[in-house]
Amino acid sequence: VQLVESGGGLVQPGGSLRLSCAASGFTFSSYAMNWYRQAPGKERESVATITRAGGSIYYVDSVKGRFTISRDNAKNTVYLQMNSLKPEDTAVYYCNADLPFFGSYWGQGTQVTVSS
């Protein structure tokens, strides 16, 4: 299993970024996918989850209305569109796949920095 995130960077408050996570090594369309983030000095937190069919089922309250999770099962890729970014969104963002009986897998993370 391999998860490779991309799309992070430095953005001003109010700006947007789109994160991507390319998955391989498992049947992507059969599993829900997750985005997590970890800010400096804080625990990793769940940000959003999307079902295998593409119905988003969870957003942490702090990102509701600003972030959108989506997936393209034909491309084995999950996305996180982040709008109206705030300094408190600064974190390393991780893609995650929980595969029953096989374990939980993580990407290497992509840094998102929101600063003027």
N, C-alpha and C positions, 0 to 999 in steps of 0.2 A: 504494500500500500504506500502510495506517495501522494502527498498534498503539497502543492507549490503555490504560495500566495504571491501576488504582485499588485502594484497600483498605489502603494503608499507614497508618502512624500510630505513636503512642507506646504501648508496652505494657510491663507489668512482667515481669521474668523469670518464666518458667513459664507465661506467658500464650499466647494464640493470636491469629493473624490469618489472614484469607483474602484473598489477592491475586487480582485478576481482570485479564484482558487481552482487550479487545474488538478483534477483527481485522476489517479490511475491505480491499477492493481486490484480493483474490486468492481463489482457490478454497481456502478454509481447510481443508476436509476432506481435501485432497490432500497435505498437508505435515505433517511433524513440527514440533513447536513446542518452544521452549526458554525456560527462566528462567535469568538470570544475576544476579549481584550484584557490587557494588563498594563496598568499605568504604573509609573515608578513608585515604589513603596506600597503598592496596593496588591490585593489578591486578584487573581484572574477572575473575570466575571463573564457570564454568558450575555451576549448581545442580541442574538437573533437565531431562530431556528426555522428551517423550511422542510416541509414534508417531501417525501420522494416524488409526489405528483406535482409539487410546486405550490402547495398552499402554505403560506407562512402562518405559523401557529404561535410564535412568541417573539416579543421584543421587550427588552428591559425598558422600564418606564422612562428612563432618561433619554432614550433615542426615539421613542414613539413619535410619529409624524415627521421625523427628519431622515430616518434611515429606512431603506427598503432592501430586503433580501429577495433574491431571485435565483433561478437555476436554468441551465440549458442542458438537458440530459443527452442531447445529441453531441454536445461538445464536452461532456463530463466536467462541467464547470459550474461553480456557484459564485454568485456576485453579492457584493454589499455596496449599494449606492448610498453615499453619505452626503446629505445636504445640510445647509445651515450649520456648518461645523462650529464648535465652540472650543475654547482652550481646554476645557475639561474632557474633551474627546481624545486628547493626546494620549497615545498608548501604543503598544505593540499589538497588532490585531492578528489573531490566529484562526485558521480554518480547522475544523474538527469533524471527524467522522466516528460515530459510535457504532461498531459492528458487533451485534450480538454473537457471542461465542468466540469472536475473534479478537476483540479488544477495542480500545479507543486510540485513535491515531490523530496526530497533530502535524501541521505544517511548521515551517521554520519561523513564521511570523513576518509581518511587514510593518515598518514603523510609520505611524501617522502623527505628525506634529502640527498643531494648530496654533499659530502665533503670528502676531503682527511685527 
